[in-house]
Amino acid sequence: MNNKLFLIPVCGLILLFCACDKTKSYEEMVKEEKTAIERFIDENELIIVTDFPEGDFGEKVFYQTPEGLYMHIISKGTDVQLNTNDNIYVRFKGRVEFKNSTEASTLYGSPDMFLYDNAYSYSSSDWICEGITIPLQYVKYEGKVSLIVPSKLSTSYLQNYVLPVYYKEVEYTMDMEKLQD
């Protein structure tokens, strides 16, 4: 009988500690991500539009694509079109994970590469993701954009931690051999 009475408080303590899990749910992390993106937009006084702007983008105008990517076109690039099966080289600077304030830059280093196939099928980098490839529908060779990439369009690592990323500048180029064809 004493053994059974002893088990009641022990079971209660186990339930108490299990109920006090401080891990956030995925839903909570998505809400935090949305708040972080909204705060970034407000703090930087960005203007978000859902219709693609005709002509040049205003200085603080970001187009929100149907996929949820926020994109500001700095330069549409040259007349050279990027095509399926081209090796696309990407250089970026000012990559900031909102919650960690981590900055990275490859603008002056070696570019990251991926095979363009209306998405990406091969990448030389852990940072190439759907959010980096979407702007290719809107820019050409040497096109430059600024991006706010929600985690759902980002790398698997950032999706797991629900971290949005801001890229101050992303530039798209391709193999020089293709330009000579």
N, C-alpha and C positions, 0 to 999 in steps of 0.2 A: 504494500500500500504506500509506504514512504517513497519508493522508487517512482510510482505514478505521480504523486504529488510534486516531486522534484522536477519531473518532466514538464509540467505545466508552465512554470516560470521560464524554463530554458527555451521552450517552444515560443513563448511570448517574446523573449529577447531576440531570437532568431528572426521572427517576423518583423520586429521593430527595425533591426539592422537591414533587412532586405528591403523594407519600405523606404529607407532613407538613401536610396541610390541617387547620387548627384549627377549621373550621366544624363545629358540632355537627349530628348527624343529627336528623331529626324525632323519632325514637324516643327519643333522649337528652333532647331538650327536653321531651317528654311526661313522661318519668320525673322530670325536674327539677320540672315543674309539679306533679305528684302529691306529690312530697316537700315542695314549698313549701306546698301546701294542707294537708297533714298537719301540718307544723310550725306553721302558723297556728292550726289547730284545737287542737293541744296547748298552744301558748303562751297561748292565750286560754281554755283549759279548757272548750272547747265540747263539748256532748254531741250526737252525731249519731244520728238515728233514721231508720229506713227505713219505718216505719208512721206515717201521718199522725196526730199527737196529737189526741186528743179534748179538747175544751175549750181552755183557754189554754195557750200554749207556756210552758215554764219559761224563766227568764231566759237561760239559755245553751243552750237546746235548738234545734237546727237540723234540719229535715226534709230528707233527701236525696231529691229527686224521682226518678222513673224515668229522666228525661233526664240526671241527674247534677248538677243544680243544688242548692245548699245554701241553704235558706230558713228564716229565723226570722220568724214573724209577730209584729209589734209590736202592730198593731191590725187587726182584720178590716174596719174601716170601718163605714159606715152601712148602712141597708137598701137603698140604691139600687144596683141591679145594673148592672154595666158590660156592654154588649151589643155584638154584631157591628155594625160600621160606625160605632161611636162614635169620636169623636176623643178619645183618651186623652192626658192631660197627665201627665208624669212629672217629679217634682223629686227630686233625690237629693243627699245630702251624704256626705262621707267616702269618695269613690271612691279606692281605692288599688290600683294595679297592683303585685302582690306583689314582683316583681323590681326594679322601678324606684322604689318608694315614692313614686310620683306621687300627689298628692292634688288633687282637684277638687271643686267643690261648685256646685250650682245651686239649692239649697233656697231661697235668698232671692232668686234671680235669676229670669229668665224660664224657664218650664218647657219641657222638650222635648216634642214632640207626635208621636203616631203614630196611624194609622187602625187600629183593632182589628178583626181578621178572623180570630179564633182563632189568630192569630200577629200579624205586623205586615206591612202591605203598603206603607205610606208612612211616612217618618219625617222630621222636621225636624232630626234630629241624627245625628251620626256615632256616638253612643253608645247608641242604641236597638238592641237585639239580642234574640235569642230568650230569653236568660237574664232580660231585663227583663220580657218578656211572660208567661212561664210562671206567675208568681204570680197573674195575673188569674183563674186557675182556682180560687183559694183566697180572694181578698179582693174587696171591693166598693169603691164610691166612698169616697174618703178613706182607703183601706186603706194600711197602712205595713208594710214588711218590711225586714229586713236580708238581704243576699245574698252568697254566695260563688259567683262565676260562673266555672266552668272555661272555658278558651279556646274549646273546641268549641261553647259556647253564647254566645259573645261576638261582638264586631265582627270584620270581616275583618282589620283591622289586628292586633288582639290574637290572632286565630287564627294569622296568619302568624308571629308571634313567640312563640306558645304562652305567653301571659301570662294568668294568672288575675287576677280583680279582686274586691275586697271593697267592697261598698256598705254603709256603716253604716246608712243610712236611705233608703228609696225610698218616695215617696208618689204615689198614683194619684188623679187627679181627671179631670173631663171638662167639656165645654162646659156653661156655666150654662144655656143655652137648653134643653138636654135635661132638666135638673132641673125646669124649669117646665112641661114637657109633661104 
